[in-house]
Amino acid sequence: MNVRKRRLPVGWYPGTAKECEQEITDFLRDFSPPKGNWVAGVAPHAGWGFSGRGAAKVVKTLSLRGVVDRVVIFGGHLPGSHEPIAYMEESWETPLGSQFMDADFAYKLVNGGHATSAAAGFADNTIEVQVPFVRYFFPDAKIIAVHSPSSEQALNLARAVKSFLDDDDLTAVFLGSADLTHYGPNYGFTPKGTGAPSVKWVKEENDRVLIEKAVNMEALQLVNEAPIRQNTCSAGPIASVIAIAGLYGVGRGTLLEYYTSYDVMPGSSFVGYASIVY
């Protein structure tokens, strides 16, 4: 079997099943997911110590849907000019055990011209940090993992994924992996200087604009504005999730939580995290 091995070191997420289970339990302490027939979500993708609680809440909420055939993870970090990138392996290694992947579905995306296959050695955190959460909450579902570019291609990808799922009569939930504003000297983005005014601007204006578009399901507007405002590193996954949720009849998203890495560890450079479900 063609297995995708862990690429990220311990520090991004734990190295053992026991540690993963304990951290997930801690992330969800005192969290009561809202009731609903949730089909999709947007989750942050930094190391678990920063964004883990936000991601855990999204995947936990999606698990209220019950048993599904597939979990589709839309990864990020792709420029708008790039083709979607699909992972072709048959399983993904996690500390909680290997999760089966739908390699046949990935081939359909590639052979249909909707994506290109991931090159040997290709690695990116946006999907990998989510896989242990999927393994924990959806152990019997196969993963479909594909990176979504920050352009209108993200919407086209969502339509293709929905069509192929319908062809095979498969149930699914969808997870878009995205962080919000990367602010500070470390990221070369300091339009409001540093200190308290910059944190206030990111929280109350720059990230707020993106969250409102995501909740209102304005996918194309979000993609077009993101490069200008620099309020997400991964507009594509958000747009794909919005588009596919709309195809399932969803009309609006729900913000579960928003915070920044500054709230976890204050510093001149920080990143925004939003947890949204549809």
N, C-alpha and C positions, 0 to 999 in steps of 0.2 A: 504494500500500500504506500502511496505517495503522501508522506506526512509533512506538513509545514511545521518546522521546529520553532521553538521560542527564539526570538531575536533580541528582545529587550532584556537588559539585566535586571536583577532584583533591585528594587528601588522604584521602578515603574509600577510594579505590582509584586505581590509576595512570591516566594519560591516554593511553598508547600501548600498542600490542600488545606491543612489545619489553619495556617495563617490566612489564606484567602477566605475561608469560612468565617473566621473570627472577625476579620476586617469588614466583611459584608454585613455581619450581624451588628457590628458597631455602627456602620454607616446608616443602618435602618432603624436604629434604636429610637423609639418614640415617633417613628414615621408611620402614618396611616394613609395608604394610597387612596386617591379618590375613586369612587365607584364609577364604572363605565365600561363600554365595549371598546377599549383602547386598541388601536391598530398600528400606531407609529409613534416615534419619539425622537427628540434631539438630545444627545448626551455629550458632556465635555470629555476630553481625551488626554488630559495631562497625567502625570503620575498619580496613582491612587491617593497618596497623601494629600494631594491638592484637590483633584476633581472627582475622586472616587465616590464620595457621598452623593454628589449630583448624578453621576452615571448610575449608581446602584438604585436610586429612587426611580429613575426612568425605566430601567429594565424590570424592576419589581412591579411597577405599575402595569407595564405591558403584559406581565405574566398573569394578570387577572383575566386575560383573554382565554386562558386555559391552554390545552395542548394544541400545538400547531405543527404543520409539516416542515415549515422553513422559517428561519430568521434571516432576513436580508440586512446586512450591515453595509451602509454606504460610507466609505472612508473619504478622507479629505486630502488637503495639501496638494491639489492639482490645479494648475493655472487653467484659465478658460480655454486656451488653445489646445490643450491636451485631450487625447481620447480617454474615455473611461478605461480603467485597468482592472481586470478580473483575476482573482486568484484561482488557480487551476488544480490545487491539491485535493486529495480525497479526505483528509482530516487535518485538524489543527491541534497541536500539542498545547495543553495548559496544565498547571499544577493540580487541577481537579480531574484530570484525565483528558484524553483526546476527544475532540468534538468532530463528528462527521461533517464533511462538506459535500455540497452537491456539485461535483465536478462536471457532470453532464449538463447541468444548467449553465455553468460558466462557459462550456464549449458552445452552447447555443448562442449566448451573447456574443462570443468572439466570431463564430462562423456566420452570424447574422449581421456582422458589421457594426454591432452596438458597443463593442469594447475591444481592447487589445489584451493579450495575456500578459500577466506579470512576468517580467524577466527574472531569470535565475538570480537569486540573491537580493531581489527587491524587498525592502523592509520599510515599514512606516508604522508609527505608533498609533495612528488614528483608529485602525481596526484592531490591532493586537491587544490594546488595553481593554477593549470591550469583550473580547472572546471569553475570558474567565467568568464574567457576569452572565453571559449567555449560557455558558456551560452549567452554571449554578442554577439558573432559573428555567432553562429550556434544555435539559440534558438529552431529550429524545429528538430534538429537531435538528435537521441539517442546516448548516450555514451556507449562505450565498454571500460572498464578500467581493465588493467591487468599489473602486474609488471613483468618485463623481466629480467632474471638473466644474470650476466656478464659471459656468456659462449656461446658455439655454440648452446645451447638451445634457445638463442634469435633468431637465424635464423630459427630454426624449428618452433618456435612460430609464426613468421611472415608468414611462409608458410601455417600453419594451419589456421590462421586468414584470409588470402587471399582466401583459399579454401572454407571456410564456407561463406564468403561474396559472392563469385561467385555462390555457391550453391543456395543462396537466391536472387541472382541478385540485390545486394545492392551496392550503390555507397558510397564511404567513403573518408575521409582524415585521416591522421595518424600523431600523435604528440608524439615524444619521449622526455621525461623529464630528463635532465641531466645537472649538473654543471661540470666544469672542475677542474683543480688543486686546491686542498685545501692546501694552503701553510701557514706555520708559527707555532709558539709554540702551538697555540690552537689545531692544528691538528697533532702535533708530527711529522712534516715534514719540515725540514729546511736544505736541502742539500747545499744551497747556502747562508747560514747565514740569516741575516735580512737586511732591508733597500733597497736602490735603486737597488743594484745588484740582489737581489732575485726577485724583481718585473720584472726587465728586463729579467731574465732567464725564469720566468714563461710565460711571454707574448711572447717572441721571440723564445723560444725553446720548453719548455715542452708542453704548450697548442698548440703551432703552429704545432707540430708533430701530435697531435690528430686531429686538425682541418683539416689538409691536408688529413689525412686518411679518415675523415668523408666526406669531399668534393669529394674526389676521389672514395668514396664508397667501401673502403677496410674494410668491416665489420669484417671478421675473424681476420685480422691482428690487427685491432684496439682492439678487445676483448683480444687477446693474449698479446698485449703489455701494455695495460692499467695497469694491476697489477704491472708491473715492473717499469713503469714511474710514476705511481700514478697521472695520468693526467685527471682522471675523477672518480667521485663517482658512476657513473652509466653507464658503458659501454654497458650493455644489451639493454636499450632503444634506444641508438644510433644505435646499430647493427640491432635491429628489424626494425627500420625505414629505414635504408639503404637497408636491404634485401627486405622489402615489396615495396619500391620505385623501386628497380630493377625489381621486378615481374610485375610492371606496365610499364616497358620499359624505366625508367629513367636511364641515364648514368652518371650523374654528379650532385653534389649539388652546391648551391650558398650561400656564406657567406653573411648574411645581416649586421651583427654587431658582434664585439667582444670587451669586456671590462672586467674589474675586479671590485670586491667590493672595492679595493684600490682606484679606480678612483672615487668612490662614497664617501667613508669614509676611508682615509688612515690609515693604522695600520700595525703592524708587522705580523698579520694574515689576509689572504684575500683569495678570491675564484674567479676563472675565469668563465666567462659567454660567450657562443657562441650562436648565432642565425643563423640557417642554414635551408634552404628550398630546396626541391627537386621537 
